[in-house]
Amino acid sequence: MFKKVLIALISVVLVVFLLLQLVPYGRNHTNPPVIAEPNWDSPQTRAYFYRACADCHSNETVWPWYSNIAPLSWLIQRDVEEGRAAFNISEWGTKRENEGDEAAKLVQEGEMPLPIYLPLHPEARLSAQEKQAFIQGLIATFGGEGKKTSGESEKGESEGEND
């Protein structure tokens, strides 16, 4: 009796899993074009960024094989969409809001990269020395919180104040 219930339960789980694969969300893995990139303070800062942040914060996402399997595909798609909406180096200098000035703070506080990202992307884990150099590079590139970022212009700021 137990064996039949177990087989039925496994069968139901398998059918549900297969049906989830029919949901189309999370499989559009086309990257938008790169419009512009910030003026990095150094090639090393850029390399650290691409190593730890670019999959979610650029239009150059590397989509792993498991990003095609629901429900993981849904979570990955959502993370990339939210990451690009908040901070996208591939659209640097466009009129769209870009939270580059918060990047160093989020890395320093351990909020970025997301903890869920690190187990499947061990290359994104920075040593303490690399992390400190990266934070300093982010501050030099984007400014700190409350400072003008390289994507803002003097004219743009004064126009925003007069609106």
C-alpha positions as CSV (number, residue, x, y, z in Angstrom):
1,M,0.0,0.0,0.0
2,F,2.8,2.4,1.0
3,K,4.7,1.7,-2.2
4,K,1.6,2.5,-4.4
5,V,1.0,5.8,-2.6
6,L,4.7,6.7,-3.0
7,I,4.6,5.9,-6.7
8,A,1.4,8.0,-7.1
9,L,2.9,10.9,-5.2
10,I,6.1,10.8,-7.3
11,S,4.0,10.6,-10.5
12,V,2.0,13.7,-9.5
13,V,5.1,15.7,-8.6
14,L,6.7,14.7,-12.0
15,V,3.5,15.7,-13.9
16,V,3.3,19.0,-12.1
17,F,7.0,19.6,-12.8
18,L,6.6,18.9,-16.5
19,L,3.5,21.1,-16.7
20,L,5.5,24.0,-15.1
21,Q,7.9,23.8,-18.1
22,L,5.0,25.0,-20.3
23,V,4.9,28.4,-18.6
24,P,6.7,30.7,-21.0
25,Y,8.0,33.2,-18.4
26,G,11.8,33.0,-17.7
27,R,13.0,31.7,-21.0
28,N,13.6,35.0,-23.0
29,H,17.4,35.0,-22.8
30,T,18.0,37.7,-25.4
31,N,20.2,40.4,-23.9
32,P,19.4,44.0,-25.0
33,P,22.2,45.9,-26.7
34,V,24.9,47.6,-24.7
35,I,24.3,51.3,-25.1
36,A,27.2,52.7,-23.0
37,E,29.4,51.8,-20.1
38,P,30.7,53.8,-17.2
39,N,34.2,55.2,-17.2
40,W,35.8,52.7,-14.9
41,D,38.5,53.9,-12.5
42,S,40.6,50.8,-13.5
43,P,40.4,47.6,-15.6
44,Q,40.5,45.7,-12.3
45,T,37.3,47.3,-11.0
46,R,35.6,46.4,-14.3
47,A,36.9,42.8,-14.1
48,Y,35.6,42.5,-10.5
49,F,32.2,43.9,-11.6
50,Y,31.9,41.5,-14.5
51,R,32.9,38.6,-12.2
52,A,30.5,39.3,-9.4
53,C,27.7,41.6,-10.7
54,A,27.3,41.7,-14.5
55,D,24.9,38.8,-14.8
56,C,22.2,40.9,-13.1
57,H,23.4,44.4,-13.6
58,S,24.3,44.6,-17.3
59,N,22.9,43.6,-20.7
60,E,25.6,40.9,-20.9
61,T,24.0,38.3,-18.8
62,V,25.4,34.8,-19.1
63,W,22.4,32.5,-18.9
64,P,23.3,29.1,-17.3
65,W,21.6,25.9,-18.5
66,Y,19.4,25.8,-15.4
67,S,17.9,29.1,-16.3
68,N,15.7,27.2,-18.8
69,I,14.1,25.0,-16.1
70,A,11.0,26.2,-14.3
71,P,10.6,27.3,-11.5
72,L,14.4,28.3,-11.4
73,S,13.9,30.2,-14.7
74,W,11.3,32.4,-13.1
75,L,13.5,33.3,-10.2
76,I,16.5,34.0,-12.4
77,Q,14.5,36.1,-14.9
78,R,13.0,38.1,-12.0
79,D,16.4,38.8,-10.4
80,V,17.9,39.9,-13.7
81,E,14.9,42.2,-14.5
82,E,15.1,43.7,-11.0
83,G,18.9,44.1,-11.1
84,R,18.8,45.8,-14.5
85,A,16.0,48.1,-13.5
86,A,17.9,49.3,-10.4
87,F,21.4,49.5,-11.8
88,N,22.5,48.6,-15.3
89,I,26.0,49.5,-16.5
90,S,25.1,48.7,-20.1
91,E,22.8,51.7,-20.2
92,W,25.1,54.1,-18.3
93,G,24.6,57.8,-18.9
94,T,21.1,57.4,-20.3
95,K,18.3,59.5,-18.8
96,R,17.1,56.5,-16.8
97,E,17.8,56.4,-13.0
98,N,20.8,54.3,-12.2
99,E,21.8,53.6,-8.6
100,G,25.5,53.4,-9.1
101,D,26.2,55.5,-6.1
102,E,24.8,52.7,-3.8
103,A,26.9,49.9,-5.3
104,A,29.9,50.2,-3.0
105,K,27.6,50.4,0.1
106,L,25.7,47.2,-1.0
107,V,28.8,45.3,-1.6
108,Q,30.4,46.4,1.7
109,E,27.3,45.4,3.6
110,G,27.3,42.0,2.0
111,E,23.9,42.6,0.3
112,M,25.5,42.1,-3.2
113,P,26.0,39.8,-4.8
114,L,22.9,38.1,-3.5
115,P,23.7,35.2,-1.2
116,I,21.5,32.9,-3.4
117,Y,23.8,33.7,-6.4
118,L,27.1,32.6,-4.8
119,P,26.7,28.8,-4.5
120,L,26.1,28.4,-8.2
121,H,28.6,31.1,-9.2
122,P,31.7,30.6,-6.9
123,E,33.8,32.8,-9.2
124,A,31.6,35.7,-7.9
125,R,32.9,35.3,-4.4
126,L,35.6,37.8,-3.8
127,S,38.3,37.4,-1.2
128,A,38.5,40.1,1.6
129,Q,41.3,41.8,-0.3
130,E,39.5,41.7,-3.6
131,K,36.3,42.9,-2.0
132,Q,38.1,45.9,-0.5
133,A,39.7,46.8,-3.7
134,F,36.4,46.4,-5.5
135,I,34.6,48.7,-3.1
136,Q,37.3,51.4,-3.5
137,G,37.0,51.0,-7.2
138,L,33.2,51.4,-7.1
139,I,33.5,54.5,-5.1
140,A,36.1,56.0,-7.5
141,T,33.9,55.0,-10.5
142,F,30.4,55.9,-9.3
143,G,30.9,58.0,-6.2
144,G,29.5,57.3,-2.8
145,E,26.0,57.6,-1.6
146,G,24.9,61.3,-2.0
147,K,27.7,62.1,-4.4
148,K,27.3,62.8,-8.1
149,T,27.8,59.7,-10.2
150,S,29.6,59.7,-13.5
151,G,26.3,59.2,-15.3
152,E,24.9,62.6,-14.1
153,S,25.8,65.9,-15.7
154,E,25.9,69.3,-14.2
155,K,23.3,70.5,-16.6
156,G,21.0,67.5,-15.8
157,E,21.2,68.2,-12.1
158,S,20.4,71.9,-12.4
159,E,17.5,71.1,-14.7
160,G,16.1,68.6,-12.2
161,E,16.3,71.2,-9.4
162,N,14.3,73.8,-11.4
163,D,11.4,71.4,-12.3
